[in-house]
Amino acid sequence: MREIDELADVDDPAWPELQEALAATTVPAEVLPADRREGRRCLLQMQVTARSVLGALVLNTGGLLLDDGWVRVFGGGSAVEGTLPSLGRINGFPAAFDPAWHPAAGLVAGHDVVGGVFALNGHDPSAAGRPGAPGQMTYFAPDTLEWEALEMGHSEWVSWLLSGRLETFYDGLRWPGWRQEAAALAPSQGITVFSFLWSKEAQADLAATSRRAVPMREVIGVAADFARQMGPADPGFLGEA
């Protein structure tokens, strides 16, 4: 086990390079203020250093809002009510450091406003019912109710999010005016879509769906419930939104 100072106080932290990437991206990106105490708690439980992008996000940000808030990347959380939960809270970290605890299914690293979930695979993805290799990112798609392998690690995923390729990734999941609707949300809110994204009606005419802002936990909960009832498998843990 490594102590928090060993994890946080490193000679070559990833944060300066990540700051440069955030400043250079054409993707609208908001860096939320960090809760330093919560960030250090998360870093200690994960046992990753600030040399990693994951560690840099947890230690230096309260999370990221990308593409006008359509994608939320979890960091160290914030003490401000109604903002993004920390990586520790979203993944149910123990209140006090527990060296025996780890997220068995993997680490939920981000959500999107329509119930998509980005997760970092644990050591045995197949046992958790997820595709891809250990240490790679996966995506729970709300239009198929299935996990998809992204074939990239966490740091590459963050670079990919900032690369401008989200427009292609979300083809078929965004309607006219989506950006304005996403930008109007609080970080604790998502968008519920009816007819549901996995339905034939929504896939035939997404613009004709009705939508409203609701707590993010409701969006995730509805997606999980339908996946259990109608999808190919229980999606498992999607985060404690």
ROSE-4610 file (N, C-alpha, C; in Angstrom, 1 decimal, always signed):
// ROSE-4610
residu = [M/M/M/R/R/R/E/E/E/I/I/I/D/D/D/E/E/E/L/L/L/A/A/A/D/D/D/V/V/V/D/D/D/D/D/D/P/P/P/A/A/A/W/W/W/P/P/P/E/E/E/L/L/L/Q/Q/Q/E/E/E/A/A/A/L/L/L/A/A/A/A/A/A/T/T/T/T/T/T/V/V/V/P/P/P/A/A/A/E/E/E/V/V/V/L/L/L/P/P/P/A/A/A/D/D/D/R/R/R/R/R/R/E/E/E/G/G/G/R/R/R/R/R/R/C/C/C/L/L/L/L/L/L/Q/Q/Q/M/M/M/Q/Q/Q/V/V/V/T/T/T/A/A/A/R/R/R/S/S/S/V/V/V/L/L/L/G/G/G/A/A/A/L/L/L/V/V/V/L/L/L/N/N/N/T/T/T/G/G/G/G/G/G/L/L/L/L/L/L/L/L/L/D/D/D/D/D/D/G/G/G/W/W/W/V/V/V/R/R/R/V/V/V/F/F/F/G/G/G/G/G/G/G/G/G/S/S/S/A/A/A/V/V/V/E/E/E/G/G/G/T/T/T/L/L/L/P/P/P/S/S/S/L/L/L/G/G/G/R/R/R/I/I/I/N/N/N/G/G/G/F/F/F/P/P/P/A/A/A/A/A/A/F/F/F/D/D/D/P/P/P/A/A/A/W/W/W/H/H/H/P/P/P/A/A/A/A/A/A/G/G/G/L/L/L/V/V/V/A/A/A/G/G/G/H/H/H/D/D/D/V/V/V/V/V/V/G/G/G/G/G/G/V/V/V/F/F/F/A/A/A/L/L/L/N/N/N/G/G/G/H/H/H/D/D/D/P/P/P/S/S/S/A/A/A/A/A/A/G/G/G/R/R/R/P/P/P/G/G/G/A/A/A/P/P/P/G/G/G/Q/Q/Q/M/M/M/T/T/T/Y/Y/Y/F/F/F/A/A/A/P/P/P/D/D/D/T/T/T/L/L/L/E/E/E/W/W/W/E/E/E/A/A/A/L/L/L/E/E/E/M/M/M/G/G/G/H/H/H/S/S/S/E/E/E/W/W/W/V/V/V/S/S/S/W/W/W/L/L/L/L/L/L/S/S/S/G/G/G/R/R/R/L/L/L/E/E/E/T/T/T/F/F/F/Y/Y/Y/D/D/D/G/G/G/L/L/L/R/R/R/W/W/W/P/P/P/G/G/G/W/W/W/R/R/R/Q/Q/Q/E/E/E/A/A/A/A/A/A/A/A/A/L/L/L/A/A/A/P/P/P/S/S/S/Q/Q/Q/G/G/G/I/I/I/T/T/T/V/V/V/F/F/F/S/S/S/F/F/F/L/L/L/W/W/W/S/S/S/K/K/K/E/E/E/A/A/A/Q/Q/Q/A/A/A/D/D/D/L/L/L/A/A/A/A/A/A/T/T/T/S/S/S/R/R/R/R/R/R/A/A/A/V/V/V/P/P/P/M/M/M/R/R/R/E/E/E/V/V/V/I/I/I/G/G/G/V/V/V/A/A/A/A/A/A/D/D/D/F/F/F/A/A/A/R/R/R/Q/Q/Q/M/M/M/G/G/G/P/P/P/A/A/A/D/D/D/P/P/P/G/G/G/F/F/F/L/L/L/G/G/G/E/E/E/A/A/A]
num = [1/1/1/2/2/2/3/3/3/4/4/4/5/5/5/6/6/6/7/7/7/8/8/8/9/9/9/10/10/10/11/11/11/12/12/12/13/13/13/14/14/14/15/15/15/16/16/16/17/17/17/18/18/18/19/19/19/20/20/20/21/21/21/22/22/22/23/23/23/24/24/24/25/25/25/26/26/26/27/27/27/28/28/28/29/29/29/30/30/30/31/31/31/32/32/32/33/33/33/34/34/34/35/35/35/36/36/36/37/37/37/38/38/38/39/39/39/40/40/40/41/41/41/42/42/42/43/43/43/44/44/44/45/45/45/46/46/46/47/47/47/48/48/48/49/49/49/50/50/50/51/51/51/52/52/52/53/53/53/54/54/54/55/55/55/56/56/56/57/57/57/58/58/58/59/59/59/60/60/60/61/61/61/62/62/62/63/63/63/64/64/64/65/65/65/66/66/66/67/67/67/68/68/68/69/69/69/70/70/70/71/71/71/72/72/72/73/73/73/74/74/74/75/75/75/76/76/76/77/77/77/78/78/78/79/79/79/80/80/80/81/81/81/82/82/82/83/83/83/84/84/84/85/85/85/86/86/86/87/87/87/88/88/88/89/89/89/90/90/90/91/91/91/92/92/92/93/93/93/94/94/94/95/95/95/96/96/96/97/97/97/98/98/98/99/99/99/100/100/100/101/101/101/102/102/102/103/103/103/104/104/104/105/105/105/106/106/106/107/107/107/108/108/108/109/109/109/110/110/110/111/111/111/112/112/112/113/113/113/114/114/114/115/115/115/116/116/116/117/117/117/118/118/118/119/119/119/120/120/120/121/121/121/122/122/122/123/123/123/124/124/124/125/125/125/126/126/126/127/127/127/128/128/128/129/129/129/130/130/130/131/131/131/132/132/132/133/133/133/134/134/134/135/135/135/136/136/136/137/137/137/138/138/138/139/139/139/140/140/140/141/141/141/142/142/142/143/143/143/144/144/144/145/145/145/146/146/146/147/147/147/148/148/148/149/149/149/150/150/150/151/151/151/152/152/152/153/153/153/154/154/154/155/155/155/156/156/156/157/157/157/158/158/158/159/159/159/160/160/160/161/161/161/162/162/162/163/163/163/164/164/164/165/165/165/166/166/166/167/167/167/168/168/168/169/169/169/170/170/170/171/171/171/172/172/172/173/173/173/174/174/174/175/175/175/176/176/176/177/177/177/178/178/178/179/179/179/180/180/180/181/181/181/182/182/182/183/183/183/184/184/184/185/185/185/186/186/186/187/187/187/188/188/188/189/189/189/190/190/190/191/191/191/192/192/192/193/193/193/194/194/194/195/195/195/196/196/196/197/197/197/198/198/198/199/199/199/200/200/200/201/201/201/202/202/202/203/203/203/204/204/204/205/205/205/206/206/206/207/207/207/208/208/208/209/209/209/210/210/210/211/211/211/212/212/212/213/213/213/214/214/214/215/215/215/216/216/216/217/217/217/218/218/218/219/219/219/220/220/220/221/221/221/222/222/222/223/223/223/224/224/224/225/225/225/226/226/226/227/227/227/228/228/228/229/229/229/230/230/230/231/231/231/232/232/232/233/233/233/234/234/234/235/235/235/236/236/236/237/237/237/238/238/238/239/239/239/240/240/240/241/241/241]
x = [+0.8/+0.0/+0.9/+0.5/+1.2/+0.4/+1.1/+0.5/+0.1/-0.8/-1.3/-0.3/+0.7/+1.7/+2.5/+2.8/+3.5/+2.7/+1.4/+0.6/+0.4/+0.2/-0.1/+1.1/+2.2/+3.3/+4.4/+4.2/+5.1/+5.8/+6.9/+7.8/+7.2/+6.5/+6.0/+4.5/+3.7/+2.2/+1.6/+0.5/-0.2/-1.0/-1.2/-2.1/-1.7/-0.4/-0.1/-0.3/+0.0/-0.3/-1.8/-2.6/-4.0/-4.6/-4.1/-4.5/-4.3/-3.2/-2.9/-3.9/-4.2/-5.2/-6.5/-6.9/-8.2/-8.3/-7.1/-7.1/-7.1/-6.6/-6.4/-7.6/-8.5/-9.6/-10.6/-11.2/-12.3/-13.7/-13.7/-14.9/-15.1/-16.3/-16.7/-16.4/-15.5/-15.1/-15.1/-15.7/-15.7/-15.1/-14.1/-13.4/-14.0/-14.6/-15.3/-14.3/-14.5/-13.5/-13.5/-12.3/-12.0/-12.3/-12.7/-12.7/-11.4/-10.4/-9.1/-9.1/-9.9/-9.9/-10.5/-11.6/-12.3/-11.4/-10.7/-9.8/-8.7/-8.2/-7.1/-7.6/-8.9/-9.5/-9.7/-10.1/-10.3/-9.0/-8.0/-6.7/-6.1/-6.3/-5.7/-6.4/-7.8/-8.5/-8.2/-8.0/-7.6/-6.2/-5.3/-3.9/-3.3/-3.7/-3.1/-2.4/-1.4/-0.6/-1.1/-0.7/-1.0/-0.3/+0.6/+1.2/+0.2/-0.9/-1.9/-3.0/-3.6/-4.7/-5.9/-6.1/-7.1/-6.8/-5.6/-5.2/-5.2/-4.8/-4.8/-6.2/-7.2/-8.6/-9.1/-8.8/-9.4/-8.7/-7.5/-6.8/-7.0/-7.2/-7.2/-8.5/-9.5/-10.8/-12.0/-13.1/-14.4/-15.1/-14.4/-14.9/-14.9/-15.3/-15.3/-16.8/-17.2/-18.5/-18.0/-18.3/-17.8/-19.0/-18.8/-19.8/-21.1/-20.8/-21.9/-22.6/-21.9/-22.5/-23.1/-23.0/-23.5/-22.8/-21.5/-20.7/-20.1/-20.2/-19.7/-18.6/-17.4/-16.2/-16.0/-16.0/-15.9/-14.5/-14.3/-13.1/-13.2/-12.6/-12.6/-13.9/-14.9/-16.1/-15.9/-17.0/-17.0/-17.9/-17.6/-18.4/-19.7/-19.8/-21.0/-22.1/-23.3/-24.5/-25.0/-25.4/-25.9/-24.9/-23.7/-22.7/-22.4/-21.3/-21.0/-20.5/-21.0/-20.4/-19.0/-18.2/-16.8/-16.8/-15.6/-15.4/-15.7/-15.3/-15.5/-17.0/-17.7/-19.1/-19.9/-19.6/-20.3/-20.0/-18.9/-18.5/-18.6/-19.2/-19.4/-18.2/-17.1/-15.9/-16.2/-15.6/-15.8/-15.4/-16.1/-15.8/-14.4/-13.8/-12.4/-11.6/-10.4/-9.6/-9.6/-9.9/-9.9/-9.1/-7.9/-7.0/-7.6/-8.6/-9.2/-10.3/-10.7/-11.9/-11.5/-12.2/-12.0/-13.3/-13.6/-14.8/-14.8/-15.5/-15.4/-15.7/-16.7/-17.1/-16.3/-15.6/-14.8/-15.2/-14.6/-14.8/-15.6/-16.8/-17.6/-16.8/-16.5/-15.6/-16.4/-17.6/-18.3/-19.7/-20.6/-22.0/-22.3/-23.2/-23.8/-25.2/-25.8/-27.0/-28.2/-28.1/-29.2/-29.0/-28.1/-28.0/-26.9/-26.1/-24.9/-23.9/-23.1/-22.2/-20.8/-19.8/-18.4/-17.8/-17.2/-16.6/-15.3/-14.4/-13.1/-13.1/-12.9/-12.9/-12.0/-12.5/-11.7/-10.8/-10.4/-9.4/-10.1/-11.4/-12.1/-13.4/-13.3/-14.5/-15.6/-15.2/-16.1/-17.0/-16.4/-17.1/-18.2/-17.9/-18.9/-19.8/-19.7/-20.6/-20.3/-19.0/-18.6/-17.6/-17.6/-16.6/-15.3/-14.3/-13.1/-12.1/-10.9/-9.8/-9.8/-9.1/-8.9/-8.2/-8.7/-8.1/-8.5/-9.4/-9.9/-11.3/-11.7/-13.0/-14.1/-15.3/-16.5/-17.6/-18.6/-19.7/-21.0/-21.9/-23.2/-24.1/-24.6/-25.4/-26.8/-27.5/-28.9/-29.8/-29.3/-30.1/-30.1/-29.2/-29.1/-29.2/-29.0/-29.1/-28.0/-26.8/-25.7/-24.4/-23.4/-22.1/-21.3/-20.5/-19.7/-18.2/-17.3/-15.9/-15.4/-14.7/-14.1/-12.6/-12.0/-10.7/-9.6/-9.7/-8.8/-8.8/-7.6/-7.5/-8.1/-8.0/-8.6/-8.0/-6.7/-6.0/-6.3/-6.3/-6.7/-8.1/-9.0/-10.4/-10.6/-9.9/-10.0/-9.5/-8.4/-7.9/-8.9/-9.6/-10.6/-11.8/-12.2/-13.3/-13.0/-11.7/-11.3/-11.0/-11.1/-10.6/-11.6/-12.9/-13.9/-14.7/-14.4/-15.0/-16.3/-16.8/-18.0/-19.2/-19.1/-20.2/-20.5/-19.4/-19.6/-20.1/-19.5/-19.9/-21.4/-21.9/-23.3/-24.3/-23.8/-24.7/-25.9/-27.1/-28.3/-28.8/-28.1/-28.5/-28.7/-28.5/-28.6/-29.7/-30.5/-31.6/-31.3/-32.1/-31.9/-32.2/-31.2/-31.4/-30.8/-30.1/-29.6/-28.6/-27.8/-26.8/-27.4/-28.4/-29.1/-29.8/-30.4/-31.0/-30.0/-28.8/-27.8/-27.2/-27.0/-26.4/-27.2/-28.6/-29.5/-29.6/-29.0/-29.1/-28.1/-28.5/-27.5/-26.7/-25.5/-24.6/-25.3/-26.2/-26.9/-28.1/-28.4/-29.5/-29.1/-30.1/-30.0/-31.2/-31.4/-32.5/-33.2/-34.5/-35.3/-35.9/-35.9/-36.4/-37.5/-38.7/-39.8/-40.3/-40.4/-40.2/-38.8/-38.6/-37.2/-36.2/-35.0/-34.0/-33.8/-34.1/-34.0/-35.2/-36.3/-37.5/-37.4/-38.2/-38.3/-38.8/-39.7/-40.2/-39.1/-38.3/-37.2/-36.1/-35.8/-34.8/-35.3/-36.6/-37.1/-37.2/-37.4/-37.6/-37.2/-36.0/-35.5/-36.0/-36.1/-36.6/-38.0/-38.8/-40.2/-40.4/-39.3/-39.5/-39.7/-40.3/-40.5/-39.4/-38.9/-37.8/-38.0/-37.4/-37.5/-36.3/-35.9/-34.8/-35.3/-34.5/-34.8/-33.5/-33.5/-32.3/-31.5/-30.2/-29.4/-29.6/-29.9/-30.1/-31.3/-32.3/-33.5/-33.2/-32.4/-32.1/-31.3/-30.3/-29.5/-30.4/-31.3/-32.1/-33.1/-33.7/-34.6/-33.9/-32.7/-31.9/-31.5/-31.1/-30.8/-32.0/-33.1/-34.3/-34.7/-34.7/-35.1/-34.1/-32.8/-31.8/-32.1/-32.4/-32.7/-33.9/-35.0/-36.2/-36.2/-35.5/-35.6/-34.3/-33.2/-31.9/-31.4/-30.3/-29.7/-29.1/-28.9/-28.3/-28.4/-28.3/-28.3/-27.0/-27.1/-25.9/-25.0/-25.5/-24.7/-24.6/-23.6/-23.4/-23.2/-24.0/-23.9/-23.5/-23.2/-22.9/-24.0/-23.6/-24.6/-24.9/-25.5/-25.8/-26.9]
y = [-1.2/+0.0/+1.2/+2.2/+3.5/+4.6/+5.4/+6.5/+7.6/+8.5/+9.5/+10.5/+10.9/+11.8/+11.1/+9.9/+9.2/+9.1/+9.1/+9.0/+10.4/+11.4/+12.8/+13.6/+13.5/+14.4/+13.7/+13.8/+13.1/+14.1/+13.7/+14.6/+15.0/+14.1/+14.3/+14.1/+14.9/+14.8/+14.9/+14.3/+14.4/+15.6/+16.4/+17.5/+18.6/+19.0/+20.1/+19.7/+18.5/+18.1/+18.0/+17.6/+17.5/+18.9/+19.9/+21.3/+21.8/+21.5/+21.9/+21.3/+20.0/+19.4/+20.0/+20.4/+21.0/+22.4/+23.1/+24.4/+24.4/+23.3/+23.2/+22.6/+21.9/+21.2/+22.1/+21.7/+22.5/+22.0/+21.0/+20.5/+21.4/+22.0/+22.8/+22.0/+22.5/+21.8/+22.7/+22.3/+23.0/+22.1/+22.7/+22.0/+22.5/+21.6/+21.9/+22.0/+23.0/+23.1/+21.9/+21.6/+20.4/+20.5/+19.4/+19.2/+18.5/+19.2/+18.6/+17.4/+17.6/+16.5/+15.3/+15.4/+14.2/+13.6/+14.5/+14.0/+13.1/+13.5/+12.8/+11.5/+11.5/+10.3/+9.3/+9.7/+8.9/+8.3/+9.2/+8.8/+7.6/+7.8/+6.8/+5.5/+5.5/+4.2/+3.5/+4.3/+3.7/+3.2/+3.9/+3.5/+3.8/+4.9/+5.3/+6.7/+7.0/+8.2/+9.4/+10.6/+11.8/+11.8/+10.8/+10.7/+10.2/+9.6/+9.1/+10.2/+10.1/+11.0/+10.8/+9.6/+9.3/+10.0/+9.8/+10.5/+12.0/+12.5/+14.0/+14.5/+13.9/+14.3/+14.3/+13.3/+13.1/+14.2/+14.4/+15.3/+16.8/+17.1/+18.5/+19.1/+18.2/+18.7/+18.1/+18.8/+18.2/+17.4/+17.2/+16.5/+17.4/+16.9/+17.7/+17.6/+18.7/+18.7/+19.0/+18.0/+18.1/+18.2/+18.9/+19.0/+19.7/+20.8/+21.5/+20.7/+19.8/+19.0/+17.6/+17.3/+16.0/+14.9/+15.0/+13.9/+14.5/+13.7/+14.1/+13.1/+13.6/+12.8/+13.0/+12.0/+12.1/+12.3/+13.3/+13.6/+13.5/+14.5/+14.5/+15.0/+15.4/+15.9/+17.3/+17.9/+19.2/+19.3/+20.3/+20.5/+21.3/+21.8/+22.5/+21.6/+21.9/+21.1/+21.1/+19.9/+19.8/+19.7/+19.6/+19.4/+17.9/+17.6/+16.2/+15.5/+14.2/+13.5/+13.1/+12.8/+12.4/+10.9/+10.6/+9.2/+8.2/+8.6/+7.8/+7.6/+8.7/+8.6/+7.8/+8.0/+7.4/+5.9/+5.5/+4.1/+3.4/+4.2/+3.6/+3.2/+4.1/+3.8/+3.8/+3.0/+3.0/+4.3/+4.7/+6.0/+6.2/+5.1/+5.1/+4.1/+4.4/+3.6/+2.1/+1.3/-0.2/-0.8/-1.3/-1.9/-3.2/-3.8/-5.0/-4.7/-3.4/-3.1/-2.7/-3.2/-2.7/-2.9/-2.0/-2.1/-3.4/-4.4/-5.7/-5.7/-5.0/-5.0/-4.0/-3.1/-2.0/-0.7/+0.4/+1.7/+2.6/+3.1/+4.0/+5.3/+5.7/+6.9/+8.1/+7.8/+8.9/+8.5/+9.5/+9.3/+10.3/+10.0/+11.0/+11.3/+12.3/+12.8/+11.9/+11.0/+10.1/+8.7/+8.6/+7.3/+6.4/+6.9/+6.1/+6.1/+5.0/+4.9/+4.4/+5.2/+4.8/+4.2/+3.0/+2.3/+1.7/+1.7/+1.1/-0.4/-1.3/-2.7/-3.0/-4.0/-4.5/-5.7/-6.5/-7.6/-8.7/-8.9/-10.0/-9.5/-8.8/-8.3/-9.3/-10.5/-11.5/-11.9/-12.0/-12.4/-11.3/-10.1/-9.0/-8.8/-9.6/-9.5/-8.4/-8.0/-6.9/-7.3/-6.7/-7.0/-6.3/-6.6/-5.9/-6.5/-6.0/-6.5/-5.8/-6.4/-5.7/-4.3/-3.3/-2.0/-1.2/-1.7/-1.0/-0.4/+0.7/+1.3/+0.6/+0.6/+0.1/+1.1/+0.9/+1.9/+1.1/+1.5/+0.9/+1.9/+1.4/+2.2/+2.2/+3.3/+3.4/+3.0/+3.0/+2.7/+1.2/+0.4/-1.0/-1.8/-1.1/-1.7/-2.7/-2.5/-3.5/-2.7/-3.4/-2.9/-3.1/-2.1/-2.1/-1.8/-2.6/-2.4/-1.2/-0.3/+0.9/+0.7/-0.4/-0.8/+0.3/+1.0/+2.0/+2.1/+2.5/+2.7/+4.1/+4.4/+5.6/+6.9/+7.0/+8.2/+8.4/+7.3/+7.4/+7.8/+7.3/+7.7/+9.2/+9.8/+11.2/+12.0/+11.5/+12.2/+12.1/+10.9/+10.7/+11.6/+11.8/+12.7/+14.1/+14.5/+15.9/+16.0/+15.0/+15.0/+15.5/+15.6/+16.0/+14.9/+13.7/+12.5/+12.1/+12.8/+12.5/+12.6/+13.6/+13.7/+12.5/+11.8/+10.5/+9.4/+9.4/+8.4/+8.4/+9.6/+9.8/+10.0/+9.6/+9.7/+8.7/+9.3/+8.5/+8.7/+9.3/+9.5/+11.0/+11.9/+13.3/+13.9/+14.7/+15.3/+16.8/+17.4/+18.8/+19.6/+20.4/+21.2/+20.5/+19.4/+18.6/+19.5/+20.3/+21.0/+22.0/+22.7/+23.7/+23.0/+21.8/+21.1/+20.6/+20.1/+19.6/+20.8/+21.9/+23.0/+23.6/+23.4/+24.0/+23.1/+21.9/+21.0/+21.4/+21.1/+21.1/+19.9/+19.9/+18.6/+17.4/+17.6/+16.5/+16.0/+16.6/+16.2/+15.5/+14.7/+14.1/+14.4/+13.7/+13.9/+12.5/+12.4/+11.3/+11.4/+10.4/+10.5/+9.5/+10.0/+9.1/+9.4/+8.5/+7.0/+6.7/+5.6/+5.3/+5.1/+5.4/+5.4/+4.0/+3.0/+1.6/+1.2/+2.0/+1.7/+2.0/+1.3/+1.5/+2.9/+3.4/+4.8/+5.8/+5.7/+6.7/+6.5/+5.3/+5.1/+5.5/+5.5/+5.9/+7.4/+8.1/+9.6/+10.1/+10.3/+10.8/+12.2/+13.0/+14.4/+14.5/+13.4/+13.4/+13.0/+12.6/+12.1/+13.3/+13.1/+14.1/+13.9/+15.0/+14.9/+15.9/+15.5/+16.4/+16.2/+17.2/+17.1/+16.4/+15.5/+14.7/+14.5/+14.1/+13.7/+12.6/+12.7/+11.8/+10.3/+10.2/+8.8/+8.2/+9.0/+8.5/+8.0/+8.7/+8.3/+7.0/+6.9/+5.7/+4.5/+4.8/+3.7/+3.2/+4.0/+3.5/+2.7/+3.1/+2.4/+1.0/+1.0/-0.3/-1.2/-0.7/-1.5/-2.1/-1.3/-1.9/-2.9/-2.7/-3.6/-5.0/-5.0/-6.2/-6.9/-6.1/-6.7/-7.1/-6.3/-6.5/-6.7/-6.4/-6.5/-7.9/-8.1/-9.5/-9.9/-9.0/-9.3/-8.2/-8.5/-7.5/-6.7/-5.3/-4.5/-4.4/-4.8/-4.6/-3.2/-2.9/-1.6/-0.5/+0.6/+1.7/+3.0/+2.9/+4.1/+4.5/+5.1/+5.6/+7.0/+7.3/+8.7/+9.3]
z = [+0.0/+0.0/+0.0/-0.8/-0.9/-0.2/+0.6/+1.3/+0.3/+0.8/-0.1/-0.6/+0.2/-0.3/-1.4/-1.3/-2.4/-3.7/-3.6/-4.8/-5.4/-4.5/-5.0/-5.3/-4.6/-4.8/-5.6/-6.9/-7.9/-8.7/-9.3/-10.0/-11.4/-12.0/-13.3/-13.4/-12.8/-12.8/-14.2/-14.4/-15.7/-15.9/-14.8/-14.8/-15.8/-15.8/-16.8/-18.2/-18.6/-20.0/-20.3/-19.3/-19.4/-19.5/-18.8/-18.9/-20.3/-20.9/-22.3/-23.2/-23.1/-23.9/-23.8/-22.6/-22.4/-23.0/-22.9/-23.5/-25.0/-25.6/-27.1/-27.8/-27.0/-27.7/-28.2/-29.3/-29.9/-29.3/-28.5/-27.8/-26.6/-26.5/-25.3/-24.0/-23.2/-22.0/-20.8/-19.7/-18.5/-17.4/-16.7/-15.6/-14.3/-13.6/-12.3/-11.2/-10.3/-9.2/-8.3/-7.8/-7.1/-5.6/-5.0/-3.6/-3.2/-2.8/-2.6/-1.7/-0.6/+0.4/-0.2/-0.9/-1.5/-2.6/-3.3/-4.4/-3.8/-2.7/-2.1/-1.5/-1.0/-0.5/-1.6/-2.8/-4.0/-4.4/-4.5/-5.0/-4.1/-2.8/-1.9/-2.1/-2.2/-2.3/-3.6/-4.7/-6.0/-6.1/-5.3/-5.3/-6.7/-7.3/-8.5/-8.2/-9.0/-8.8/-9.7/-9.3/-10.1/-11.4/-11.7/-13.0/-14.1/-13.6/-14.5/-14.8/-15.9/-16.2/-15.2/-14.8/-13.8/-12.5/-12.1/-10.8/-10.9/-12.1/-12.3/-12.2/-12.8/-12.8/-11.4/-10.6/-9.3/-8.4/-8.5/-7.6/-7.9/-9.2/-9.6/-10.1/-10.3/-10.8/-10.0/-10.1/-9.6/-10.7/-11.8/-13.0/-14.2/-15.4/-16.6/-17.2/-17.7/-18.5/-20.0/-20.8/-22.2/-23.2/-24.3/-25.3/-24.7/-24.0/-23.3/-22.3/-21.7/-20.6/-21.0/-22.3/-22.8/-22.1/-22.0/-21.4/-20.1/-19.0/-17.7/-17.3/-17.1/-16.7/-15.2/-14.4/-13.0/-12.5/-11.6/-11.0/-9.4/-8.8/-7.3/-6.7/-7.5/-6.9/-6.4/-5.9/-5.4/-4.2/-3.4/-2.2/-2.5/-3.8/-4.2/-4.4/-3.8/-4.0/-5.4/-5.9/-7.3/-8.4/-8.1/-9.1/-9.3/-10.0/-10.2/-8.9/-8.7/-7.6/-7.9/-6.9/-7.1/-7.6/-8.1/-8.6/-7.5/-6.3/-5.1/-4.8/-4.8/-4.5/-5.6/-6.9/-7.9/-7.9/-7.4/-7.4/-6.0/-5.1/-3.7/-3.0/-3.1/-2.3/-0.8/+0.0/+1.4/+2.0/+3.1/+3.7/+4.2/+4.7/+5.2/+4.3/+4.1/+3.2/+3.6/+2.6/+2.8/+1.8/+2.1/+1.1/+0.5/+1.1/+0.5/-0.5/-0.5/-1.3/-2.7/-3.7/-5.1/-5.8/-6.9/-7.6/-8.5/-8.1/-8.7/-10.2/-10.6/-12.0/-12.8/-12.2/-12.9/-12.3/-12.9/-12.3/-13.3/-12.8/-13.6/-13.7/-14.9/-15.1/-15.7/-16.3/-16.9/-17.3/-17.4/-17.8/-19.0/-19.8/-20.7/-20.3/-20.8/-20.3/-20.6/-21.6/-22.0/-21.4/-20.4/-19.7/-20.2/-21.1/-21.4/-20.3/-20.1/-19.0/-19.6/-19.2/-19.6/-18.3/-18.5/-17.3/-17.7/-16.8/-16.9/-16.4/-17.3/-16.9/-15.7/-14.9/-13.8/-14.3/-13.4/-13.8/-14.5/-14.4/-15.1/-15.7/-16.9/-17.5/-17.8/-18.3/-18.7/-17.5/-16.3/-15.1/-14.8/-15.2/-14.9/-16.1/-17.1/-18.2/-19.2/-19.2/-20.0/-21.1/-22.2/-23.3/-23.1/-23.9/-23.8/-22.8/-22.9/-22.0/-20.7/-19.7/-18.4/-18.6/-17.9/-18.0/-19.2/-20.0/-21.1/-20.8/-21.6/-21.4/-22.1/-21.5/-22.2/-22.1/-22.9/-22.9/-22.9/-21.9/-21.9/-22.7/-23.8/-24.8/-24.5/-24.3/-23.9/-25.1/-26.3/-27.5/-27.8/-27.2/-27.4/-26.1/-24.9/-23.6/-23.5/-24.1/-24.1/-23.9/-23.3/-23.2/-24.5/-24.9/-26.1/-25.7/-26.2/-26.0/-26.7/-26.1/-26.8/-27.2/-26.7/-27.0/-26.8/-25.7/-25.3/-23.8/-23.2/-21.8/-21.4/-20.1/-19.6/-20.1/-20.2/-20.7/-22.1/-22.9/-24.3/-24.5/-23.6/-23.7/-23.5/-22.5/-22.3/-23.5/-24.1/-25.3/-26.4/-26.5/-27.5/-27.3/-26.1/-25.8/-26.2/-26.1/-26.5/-27.9/-28.7/-30.1/-31.1/-30.7/-31.6/-32.2/-31.9/-32.5/-31.9/-30.9/-30.2/-31.2/-32.1/-33.1/-33.8/-34.3/-35.0/-34.0/-32.8/-31.8/-31.5/-31.4/-31.0/-32.1/-33.3/-34.5/-34.2/-34.3/-34.1/-32.7/-31.8/-30.4/-30.1/-31.0/-30.8/-31.8/-31.3/-32.1/-32.3/-33.2/-33.4/-32.1/-31.7/-30.5/-29.3/-29.4/-28.3/-27.5/-28.2/-27.4/-26.5/-26.9/-26.0/-24.8/-25.1/-24.0/-23.0/-23.5/-22.6/-21.8/-22.4/-21.8/-20.7/-20.8/-19.8/-18.5/-18.5/-17.4/-16.3/-15.0/-13.9/-14.1/-13.5/-13.6/-13.0/-12.1/-11.4/-12.2/-13.4/-14.2/-15.5/-16.0/-17.3/-18.1/-19.2/-20.1/-20.3/-19.9/-20.2/-21.6/-22.4/-23.8/-23.9/-24.5/-24.8/-26.2/-27.0/-26.8/-26.5/-25.8/-25.3/-26.5/-26.2/-27.3/-27.9/-27.2/-27.8/-28.6/-28.6/-29.3/-30.8/-31.6/-33.0/-33.3/-32.5/-32.8/-32.7/-31.6/-31.4/-32.5/-32.9/-33.9/-35.3/-35.5/-36.8/-36.9/-35.8/-35.8/-34.4/-34.2/-32.8/-32.6/-33.6/-33.4/-32.9/-33.1/-32.7/-31.3/-30.6/-29.2/-28.3/-27.1/-26.1/-25.1/-24.5/-23.6/-22.4/-21.3/-20.1/-19.2/-18.5/-17.5/-16.2/-15.8/-14.5/-13.8/-12.5/-11.9/-12.6/-12.7/-13.4/-12.9/-11.6/-11.1/-11.7/-12.0/-12.7/-14.1/-14.8/-16.2/-16.2/-15.3/-15.2/-14.7/-13.7/-13.2/-14.2/-15.0/-16.0/-17.1/-17.5/-18.5/-17.9/-16.6/-16.0/-15.9/-15.5/-15.3/-16.7/-17.7/-19.0/-19.5/-19.2/-19.6/-19.0/-17.7/-17.0/-17.5/-17.9/-18.3/-19.8/-20.6/-22.0/-22.8/-22.1/-22.8/-22.7/-23.3/-23.4/-22.0/-21.1/-19.8/-18.8/-17.5/-16.5/-16.7/-16.8/-17.1/-15.9/-14.7/-13.5/-13.0/-12.3/-11.7/-12.7/-12.6/-13.5/-12.8/-11.6/-10.8/-9.9/-8.7/-7.7/-8.0/-9.1/-9.5/-8.6]
